[in-house]
Amino acid sequence: MANLSQSHRILFFNTLGFMVCFACWTLNGVLVTFLNDRGIFEWSVVEIGWLLGIPILTGSIMRLPMGILTDKYGGKPVFSCLLILSSIPLFLLPFATNFWTFAILSFLFGMVGTSFAIGVGYTSIWYPKEWQGRALGIFGMGSSGAALTTFLAPTLLNNFTENDPENGWKWLPVIYGIALLATGIVFFIFTTNKKVEATSKTIKQLLQPLKSVRVWRFGLYYFLVFGSFVSFSQWLLPNFMNVYHTTLVTGGLFAAFFSLPTGVIRAYGGFLSDRFGARKVMYWVLSSSVVLSFLLMFPKMEITTAGSGLLASKAGTVTKVSEDQIVVGDKTYAITKDDKEAEHSKILPSKKSWQEVVVQQNQQIQKKDLLAEGITQIHFEANMWIYLALVILIGAAWGIGAAAVYKHIPDYFPNEVGVIGGMVGMLGGLGGFFGPIIFGYLLSFTGFWTSSWVFILAISLICLIWMHRVVVNLMKEKSPEYAKDMDRKS
């Protein structure tokens, strides 16, 4: 193996290329929201969901073939070509005039999403086993490119459209195209190619490990931790703008607060996986995802429903009705009044209950007749800062989990890292594709922006239960020594 200084140099350019690619991959999250908000294009919620997801689709389904190409030809030529060729549809994007043109070009520049599969294969071949968790974690920090887009793109769009509201936005994809082209040229000049042993294998032999259920289980984990990260990197901006009425720039800043720690913390996730084992890390990650998504799924709401009413204890005639009491014969009933001055909690859900009279003076009533209807009002502010803090926490958990998932791959498939990494990455990327589309349909069906977190809760539970069952079966079937070794590895 080459000395570590050369390995670190390759890691630097891999991470740089991945960061630029990831910034471009999530471009539509800001650009589509801006164009729809300004009325430049009039897209429905479902169409917006598709435009957010289409680049993710390309970058997902093409990860496997790009991983195979990386294993066969090395990372330098594959990554360089990707960076340079993917700039072309971005240069053409300003000429899009309708949904379908925008969608097709988005599909093409979405190829930048395959950079992850290329980078994983190209990075792992330069490092020994004891370094791979950290190296892949550092490489994964390139996903913080999503934060660059959500942080910088809104400000750039505002500046570009200040003097030209209709066409100023067209400069943004051009700048992104230039960034890809320049990075591709630099990458080609300053990197050294290296191939894995799998170059002598046929495509059929390379694909053989995909029959393993373990690969698909890792893929489901990555569907959650990476796919959800990609989905919310784009979905949080319109979420904050619609629910909390933030500006485009402020919403982008909040989305960056989610994206940046999630990407940066992957290096720490790699360190934790090397030190404690990926399995223990994944237990914490999946458990955190369950708890935090449960807390996040409650919407900002004010619900008025039936409460505790007032029933007559005996028959008689209503002799008096006032704001605070009802008199029936010789029996007086106190009425709970609406305390309009009571303040709702800014943090926790709160409720108010009162009663409204439904009988009239001189009315004849029977025992158990309703005298006053009970009304309960439940209010939940869904405080924006608490919501943001929970979003940052779950994003950090996903970032650690993404590194932990990829710690498994060199251990189990040392000569097929590109292929397996591409497959797992493809499944994770599909999570990023389906996420905004599913979120759009859920929002359209329920009317709740937090319905997306219900979906995340369900996937988190499935992953946690599946992983736990596998671990329990391993412990039962194998010797303590084997189980201990598997715990260290997985």
C-alpha positions as CSV (number, residue, x, y, z in Angstrom):
1,M,0.0,0.0,0.0
2,A,1.2,3.5,-0.8
3,N,2.3,5.6,2.2
4,L,-0.4,7.4,4.2
5,S,0.6,10.9,2.9
6,Q,-0.4,9.9,-0.6
7,S,-3.6,8.2,0.7
8,H,-4.5,11.4,2.5
9,R,-4.0,13.4,-0.7
10,I,-6.4,11.1,-2.6
11,L,-8.9,11.3,0.3
12,F,-8.7,15.1,0.2
13,F,-9.6,15.2,-3.5
14,N,-12.2,12.5,-3.2
15,T,-13.9,14.5,-0.4
16,L,-13.7,17.7,-2.3
17,G,-15.2,16.2,-5.4
18,F,-17.9,14.5,-3.4
19,M,-18.7,17.8,-1.6
20,V,-19.1,19.7,-4.9
21,C,-21.2,16.9,-6.4
22,F,-23.4,16.8,-3.3
23,A,-24.0,20.5,-3.4
24,C,-25.2,20.1,-7.0
25,W,-27.2,17.0,-6.3
26,T,-29.4,18.9,-3.8
27,L,-29.6,22.1,-5.9
28,N,-33.3,21.6,-6.7
29,G,-34.3,21.7,-3.1
30,V,-33.6,25.5,-3.1
31,L,-34.0,26.3,-6.8
32,V,-37.4,24.6,-7.3
33,T,-38.7,26.1,-4.1
34,F,-37.6,29.6,-5.2
35,L,-39.0,29.4,-8.7
36,N,-42.4,28.2,-7.4
37,D,-42.5,30.7,-4.6
38,R,-41.8,33.6,-7.0
39,G,-44.3,32.3,-9.5
40,I,-41.7,31.9,-12.3
41,F,-43.0,28.3,-12.6
42,E,-46.3,27.2,-11.2
43,W,-45.9,23.6,-10.0
44,S,-48.1,21.6,-7.7
45,V,-47.0,20.1,-4.4
46,V,-46.7,16.7,-6.1
47,E,-44.7,18.1,-9.0
48,I,-42.3,19.8,-6.6
49,G,-41.9,16.5,-4.8
50,W,-41.0,14.9,-8.2
51,L,-38.5,17.6,-9.1
52,L,-36.8,17.3,-5.7
53,G,-36.6,13.5,-6.2
54,I,-35.6,13.1,-9.8
55,P,-31.9,14.0,-9.5
56,I,-31.8,11.7,-6.5
57,L,-33.2,8.9,-8.6
58,T,-30.5,9.2,-11.2
59,G,-27.7,9.4,-8.6
60,S,-29.2,6.3,-6.9
61,I,-29.9,3.9,-9.7
62,M,-26.6,4.6,-11.4
63,R,-24.5,4.0,-8.3
64,L,-24.2,0.3,-8.8
65,P,-22.9,0.5,-12.4
66,M,-20.6,3.3,-11.4
67,G,-19.3,1.3,-8.5
68,I,-18.5,-1.6,-10.9
69,L,-16.7,0.8,-13.3
70,T,-14.7,2.1,-10.3
71,D,-13.6,-1.5,-9.3
72,K,-12.7,-2.3,-12.9
73,Y,-10.9,0.9,-14.1
74,G,-10.1,2.8,-10.9
75,G,-11.5,6.0,-9.4
76,K,-9.5,8.6,-11.3
77,P,-10.9,8.3,-14.8
78,V,-14.4,7.5,-13.6
79,F,-14.6,10.4,-11.1
80,S,-13.0,12.9,-13.5
81,C,-15.5,12.0,-16.3
82,L,-18.4,12.3,-14.0
83,L,-17.5,15.7,-12.8
84,I,-16.8,17.1,-16.3
85,L,-19.8,15.5,-18.1
86,S,-22.3,16.3,-15.4
87,S,-21.7,20.0,-15.8
88,I,-23.3,20.0,-19.2
89,P,-27.0,19.7,-18.1
90,L,-26.4,22.4,-15.5
91,F,-25.2,24.8,-18.3
92,L,-28.5,23.9,-20.2
93,L,-30.8,24.2,-17.2
94,P,-31.4,28.0,-17.7
95,F,-33.1,27.2,-21.1
96,A,-35.8,25.0,-19.4
97,T,-39.2,26.5,-19.9
98,N,-41.6,23.9,-18.5
99,F,-41.8,21.0,-16.1
100,W,-40.7,18.2,-18.4
101,T,-37.6,20.0,-19.7
102,F,-36.6,20.9,-16.1
103,A,-37.2,17.3,-15.1
104,I,-35.1,15.8,-17.9
105,L,-32.1,18.1,-17.2
106,S,-32.5,17.4,-13.5
107,F,-32.4,13.7,-14.3
108,L,-29.1,14.2,-16.2
109,F,-27.2,16.3,-13.7
110,G,-28.4,13.9,-11.0
111,M,-25.6,11.7,-12.1
112,V,-23.4,13.6,-9.6
113,G,-25.1,11.5,-6.9
114,T,-23.1,8.5,-8.1
115,S,-19.9,10.2,-6.8
116,F,-20.5,8.5,-3.5
117,A,-20.1,5.0,-4.9
118,I,-17.0,6.1,-6.8
119,G,-15.4,7.8,-3.8
120,V,-16.1,4.9,-1.4
121,G,-14.4,2.4,-3.8
122,Y,-11.5,4.8,-4.6
123,T,-10.9,5.8,-1.0
124,S,-11.0,2.3,0.6
125,I,-8.4,0.9,-1.7
126,W,-5.8,3.4,-0.4
127,Y,-6.2,2.6,3.3
128,P,-5.6,-0.5,5.5
129,K,-8.5,-2.1,7.3
130,E,-7.9,-0.3,10.7
131,W,-8.1,3.1,8.9
132,Q,-11.1,2.5,6.7
133,G,-13.8,3.5,9.2
134,R,-12.1,6.9,9.7
135,A,-11.2,7.4,6.1
136,L,-14.7,6.6,4.8
137,G,-16.2,8.8,7.6
138,I,-14.0,11.7,6.5
139,F,-14.9,11.1,2.9
140,G,-18.6,11.1,3.9
141,M,-18.2,14.6,5.3
142,G,-18.5,15.7,1.6
143,S,-22.3,15.3,2.1
144,S,-22.0,18.6,3.9
145,G,-22.1,20.1,0.4
146,A,-25.9,20.0,0.9
147,A,-25.4,22.6,3.6
148,L,-23.4,24.8,1.2
149,T,-26.4,24.8,-1.2
150,T,-29.1,25.5,1.5
151,F,-26.9,28.2,3.0
152,L,-25.5,30.0,0.0
153,A,-28.0,29.4,-2.8
154,P,-30.9,31.4,-1.3
155,T,-28.7,34.5,-0.9
156,L,-27.2,34.1,-4.4
157,L,-30.8,33.8,-5.9
158,N,-31.9,36.9,-4.1
159,N,-28.9,38.9,-5.4
160,F,-29.2,37.6,-8.9
161,T,-33.0,38.4,-9.1
162,E,-32.8,41.8,-7.5
163,N,-32.4,43.6,-10.9
164,D,-33.8,40.8,-13.1
165,P,-36.6,39.0,-11.3
166,E,-37.5,36.7,-14.2
167,N,-34.1,35.6,-15.5
168,G,-31.6,36.2,-12.7
169,W,-32.0,32.7,-11.3
170,K,-30.4,31.3,-14.4
171,W,-26.9,32.3,-13.2
172,L,-27.1,29.8,-10.3
173,P,-27.0,26.5,-12.3
174,V,-24.3,28.1,-14.5
175,I,-22.1,28.7,-11.4
176,Y,-22.7,25.1,-10.2
177,G,-21.7,23.8,-13.7
178,I,-18.5,25.8,-13.6
179,A,-17.7,24.4,-10.1
180,L,-18.2,20.8,-11.4
181,L,-16.0,21.5,-14.5
182,A,-13.2,23.1,-12.6
183,T,-13.2,20.4,-9.9
184,G,-13.1,17.7,-12.6
185,I,-10.1,19.2,-14.2
186,V,-8.2,19.6,-10.9
187,F,-9.2,16.0,-9.9
188,F,-7.8,14.6,-13.2
189,I,-4.5,16.5,-12.8
190,F,-3.7,15.9,-9.1
191,T,-4.9,12.3,-8.4
192,T,-3.3,8.9,-9.0
193,N,-5.2,6.0,-10.3
194,K,-5.3,2.6,-8.4
195,K,-7.4,-0.5,-9.1
196,V,-8.7,-3.3,-6.8
197,E,-8.1,-7.0,-7.2
198,A,-11.6,-7.4,-8.6
199,T,-10.5,-6.0,-12.0
200,S,-9.8,-9.5,-13.2
201,K,-13.4,-10.6,-12.4
202,T,-16.3,-10.7,-14.7
203,I,-19.4,-8.6,-14.2
204,K,-21.3,-11.8,-13.1
205,Q,-18.6,-12.5,-10.5
206,L,-18.7,-8.9,-9.3
207,L,-22.4,-9.1,-8.8
208,Q,-22.4,-12.4,-7.0
209,P,-22.3,-10.8,-3.5
210,L,-25.6,-9.1,-4.2
211,K,-27.3,-12.4,-3.4
212,S,-26.5,-12.0,0.2
213,V,-29.4,-10.8,2.4
214,R,-26.8,-8.9,4.5
215,V,-26.3,-6.5,1.5
216,W,-30.0,-5.7,1.4
217,R,-30.2,-5.2,5.2
218,F,-27.3,-2.8,5.0
219,G,-29.2,-1.1,2.1
220,L,-32.3,-0.7,4.3
221,Y,-30.2,0.9,7.0
222,Y,-28.7,3.3,4.5
223,F,-32.2,3.9,3.0
224,L,-33.0,5.4,6.4
225,V,-29.9,7.2,7.5
226,F,-28.7,8.5,4.2
227,G,-32.0,8.7,2.2
228,S,-33.7,10.6,5.0
229,F,-30.7,13.0,5.2
230,V,-31.0,13.7,1.4
231,S,-34.8,14.0,1.6
232,F,-34.9,16.5,4.5
233,S,-31.9,18.5,3.1
234,Q,-34.4,19.6,0.5
235,W,-37.7,19.2,2.3
236,L,-36.9,21.3,5.3
237,L,-36.7,24.6,3.3
238,P,-40.4,24.5,2.1
239,N,-41.3,23.1,5.5
240,F,-39.9,26.1,7.5
241,M,-41.3,28.5,5.0
242,N,-44.8,27.1,5.1
243,V,-45.2,26.2,8.8
244,Y,-43.1,28.9,10.4
245,H,-43.3,31.5,7.7
246,T,-39.6,32.1,7.4
247,T,-38.0,33.8,4.5
248,L,-36.2,31.9,1.8
249,V,-32.8,32.9,3.3
250,T,-33.7,32.1,6.9
251,G,-35.3,28.8,5.9
252,G,-32.2,27.9,3.9
253,L,-30.0,28.8,7.0
254,F,-32.1,26.5,9.2
255,A,-31.8,23.7,6.6
256,A,-28.1,24.2,6.6
257,F,-28.1,23.8,10.4
258,F,-29.4,20.3,9.7
259,S,-27.2,19.4,6.7
260,L,-23.9,20.7,7.9
261,P,-23.6,18.8,11.2
262,T,-25.0,15.6,9.6
263,G,-22.3,15.7,7.0
264,V,-19.4,16.7,9.2
265,I,-20.2,14.2,12.0
266,R,-19.8,11.3,9.7
267,A,-16.0,11.4,10.4
268,Y,-16.8,11.0,14.1
269,G,-19.2,8.1,13.2
270,G,-16.3,6.4,11.4
271,F,-14.1,6.8,14.5
272,L,-16.9,5.4,16.8
273,S,-17.4,2.4,14.5
274,D,-13.6,1.6,14.5
275,R,-13.5,1.9,18.3
276,F,-16.7,0.3,19.5
277,G,-18.0,-1.7,16.5
278,A,-20.6,-0.6,13.9
279,R,-23.3,-2.8,15.5
280,K,-23.3,-1.0,18.8
281,V,-23.2,2.4,17.0
282,M,-26.2,1.3,14.9
283,Y,-28.2,0.4,18.0
284,W,-27.8,3.9,19.3
285,V,-28.5,5.4,15.9
286,L,-31.7,3.5,15.2
287,S,-33.0,3.9,18.8
288,S,-32.4,7.7,18.5
289,S,-34.1,7.8,15.2
290,V,-37.2,6.1,16.7
291,V,-37.4,8.5,19.7
292,L,-36.7,11.7,17.8
293,S,-39.0,11.0,14.8
294,F,-41.8,10.2,17.4
295,L,-41.3,13.6,19.0
296,L,-41.1,15.4,15.6
297,M,-44.3,13.9,14.2
298,F,-46.7,16.0,16.3
299,P,-47.9,18.9,14.1
300,K,-48.4,22.5,15.0
301,M,-52.1,22.4,15.9
302,E,-55.2,23.7,17.7
303,I,-57.9,21.2,18.1
304,T,-61.4,21.8,19.5
305,T,-63.2,18.7,20.5
306,A,-66.0,17.5,22.9
307,G,-65.1,17.6,26.6
308,S,-66.7,16.8,29.9
309,G,-70.3,18.0,29.8
310,L,-72.8,18.7,32.5
311,L,-75.8,16.3,33.0
312,A,-78.9,16.8,35.1
313,S,-78.9,14.6,38.3
314,K,-82.7,14.7,38.4
315,A,-85.7,15.8,36.5
316,G,-87.2,19.3,36.9
317,T,-87.7,22.7,35.4
318,V,-84.8,25.1,34.5
319,T,-85.5,28.2,36.7
320,K,-82.3,30.2,36.1
321,V,-79.5,30.3,33.5
322,S,-76.5,32.6,33.9
323,E,-72.8,32.6,32.8
324,D,-71.6,30.6,35.7
325,Q,-74.6,28.4,36.8
326,I,-77.8,26.7,35.9
327,V,-80.6,26.1,38.5
328,V,-83.0,23.2,38.0
329,G,-85.7,23.2,40.8
330,D,-83.7,23.4,44.0
331,K,-80.5,22.1,42.5
332,T,-77.7,24.5,41.3
333,Y,-75.1,23.4,38.8
334,A,-71.8,25.3,38.4
335,I,-70.6,25.9,34.8
336,T,-66.9,26.0,33.8
337,K,-66.3,29.2,31.9
338,D,-63.9,29.8,29.0
339,D,-60.8,31.5,30.4
340,K,-60.0,33.6,27.3
341,E,-57.0,35.2,29.1
342,A,-55.2,31.9,29.9
343,E,-52.0,31.6,27.9
344,H,-51.0,28.5,26.0
345,S,-47.6,26.8,26.7
346,K,-44.9,27.8,24.2
347,I,-43.2,24.4,24.5
348,L,-45.5,21.6,25.6
349,P,-49.0,20.8,24.4
350,S,-51.7,22.6,26.6
351,K,-55.4,22.4,26.9
352,K,-58.4,24.5,28.0
353,S,-61.8,23.1,28.9
354,W,-65.1,24.9,29.4
355,Q,-68.8,24.3,29.1
356,E,-71.5,26.0,27.0
357,V,-75.2,26.0,28.1
358,V,-77.6,24.1,25.8
359,V,-80.9,24.6,27.8
360,Q,-83.2,27.6,28.3
361,Q,-85.0,29.0,31.2
362,N,-88.4,27.3,32.0
363,Q,-87.4,24.3,29.9
364,Q,-88.6,20.9,31.3
365,I,-85.7,18.4,31.5
366,Q,-85.3,14.7,32.5
367,K,-82.7,13.0,34.6
368,K,-79.4,12.7,32.7
369,D,-80.3,15.3,30.1
370,L,-77.4,17.5,28.9
371,L,-77.4,20.9,30.5
372,A,-74.1,22.3,29.2
373,E,-71.9,20.9,26.5
374,G,-68.3,20.3,27.4
375,I,-65.6,21.7,25.0
376,T,-61.9,21.0,25.1
377,Q,-59.3,22.9,23.1
378,I,-55.8,21.4,22.7
379,H,-53.1,23.7,21.5
380,F,-49.5,22.8,20.5
381,E,-47.2,25.6,19.4
382,A,-44.6,23.2,18.0
383,N,-42.0,25.8,19.0
384,M,-39.7,26.5,16.0
385,W,-36.5,26.4,18.0
386,I,-37.3,23.1,19.7
387,Y,-38.3,21.7,16.3
388,L,-35.0,22.9,14.8
389,A,-33.0,21.4,17.7
390,L,-34.7,18.0,17.3
391,V,-34.1,18.1,13.6
392,I,-30.4,18.8,14.1
393,L,-30.1,15.9,16.6
394,I,-31.8,13.3,14.4
395,G,-29.6,14.5,11.5
396,A,-26.5,14.0,13.6
397,A,-27.7,10.5,14.5
398,W,-28.2,9.7,10.8
399,G,-24.7,11.1,10.0
400,I,-23.1,8.8,12.5
401,G,-25.2,5.9,11.2
402,A,-24.2,6.5,7.6
403,A,-20.5,6.0,8.6
404,A,-21.4,2.9,10.7
405,V,-23.2,1.3,7.7
406,Y,-20.2,1.7,5.5
407,K,-17.8,0.3,8.1
408,H,-19.4,-3.1,7.4
409,I,-18.6,-3.2,3.7
410,P,-14.8,-3.5,3.7
411,D,-15.0,-6.1,6.5
412,Y,-17.4,-8.4,4.7
413,F,-16.6,-7.6,1.0
414,P,-13.0,-6.4,0.9
415,N,-12.6,-7.0,-2.9
416,E,-16.0,-5.7,-4.0
417,V,-16.2,-2.5,-2.1
418,G,-17.2,-0.5,-5.2
419,V,-19.9,-2.9,-6.1
420,I,-21.4,-3.4,-2.7
421,G,-20.9,0.2,-1.8
422,G,-22.7,1.1,-5.0
423,M,-25.6,-1.2,-4.2
424,V,-26.0,0.0,-0.7
425,G,-25.5,3.6,-1.8
426,M,-28.1,3.0,-4.5
427,L,-30.7,1.8,-2.0
428,G,-29.8,4.8,0.3
429,G,-30.1,7.1,-2.6
430,L,-33.5,5.7,-3.5
431,G,-34.6,6.8,0.0
432,G,-33.6,10.3,-1.0
433,F,-35.6,9.9,-4.2
434,F,-38.8,8.4,-2.8
435,G,-38.6,10.6,0.3
436,P,-39.7,14.0,-1.2
437,I,-42.3,12.2,-3.4
438,I,-43.8,10.3,-0.5
439,F,-43.7,13.4,1.7
440,G,-45.6,15.3,-1.0
441,Y,-48.3,12.7,-1.2
442,L,-48.6,12.5,2.6
443,L,-48.8,16.3,2.8
444,S,-51.5,16.4,0.1
445,F,-53.5,13.6,1.8
446,T,-53.2,14.6,5.5
447,G,-52.5,18.3,5.2
448,F,-49.8,17.9,7.9
449,W,-46.2,18.8,7.2
450,T,-45.1,16.5,10.0
451,S,-46.7,13.5,8.3
452,S,-43.2,12.9,6.8
453,W,-41.9,12.1,10.3
454,V,-44.5,9.4,10.7
455,F,-43.0,7.7,7.7
456,I,-39.5,8.0,9.2
457,L,-40.7,6.5,12.5
458,A,-42.1,3.4,10.7
459,I,-38.8,2.8,8.7
460,S,-36.7,3.4,11.9
461,L,-38.8,0.8,13.8
462,I,-38.4,-1.8,10.9
463,C,-34.6,-1.3,10.8
464,L,-34.2,-1.6,14.6
465,I,-36.4,-4.7,14.9
466,W,-34.7,-6.4,11.9
467,M,-31.2,-5.7,13.2
468,H,-32.1,-6.9,16.7
469,R,-33.5,-10.1,15.5
470,V,-30.4,-10.8,13.4
471,V,-28.1,-10.1,16.4
472,V,-30.2,-12.4,18.7
473,N,-30.1,-15.2,16.1
474,L,-26.3,-14.8,15.8
475,M,-25.8,-15.0,19.5
476,K,-28.0,-18.1,19.7
477,E,-26.4,-20.0,16.8
478,K,-22.8,-19.2,17.2
479,S,-20.2,-19.7,19.9
480,P,-19.5,-16.8,22.3
481,E,-16.1,-16.3,20.6
482,Y,-17.7,-16.0,17.2
483,A,-20.4,-13.7,18.5
484,K,-17.8,-11.5,20.1
485,D,-15.9,-11.2,16.8
486,M,-19.1,-10.5,14.8
487,D,-19.9,-7.8,17.3
488,R,-16.6,-6.2,16.7
489,K,-16.9,-6.4,13.0
490,S,-20.6,-5.6,12.4
